[in-house]
Amino acid sequence: MKLRRDVFQAIADPTRRAILLLVTTQAMTAGAIASNFDTARPTVSKHLQILTACDLLEQEQRGREVYYHLNPEKMKEIADFLEPFRKMWDDRFNKLESVMKKSITN
């Protein structure tokens, strides 16, 4: 049985979030991605494996090179899941702002 990694654990890591940002504009090889970090290439490779296992990144073979690019459908799933929470926090901050403005004017 193949276990799927939790997407939220994957994006909790700052290096993996940085990798996702790197590949938002263009597909990149593992070497090109690794050149942006001060860690060993095998470490970046492990991050790529995790992001690929979560379907956040997709691999594309071009000749001898493997390019990684963002999976926009998976990112939309995450955004859709988070949207109700975003609305809840916006409402709470708006209420807090209203209370603070009232207390200042009194």
Protein Blocks (a to p, Z undefined) as FASTA:
>chain_A
ZZdddfklmmmpmklmmmmmmmmmpccdfklmmmmpcbdfklmmmmmmmmmmnomaccdd
ehjbccddddfklmmmmmmmmmmmmmmmmmmmmmmmmmmmmmmmZZ
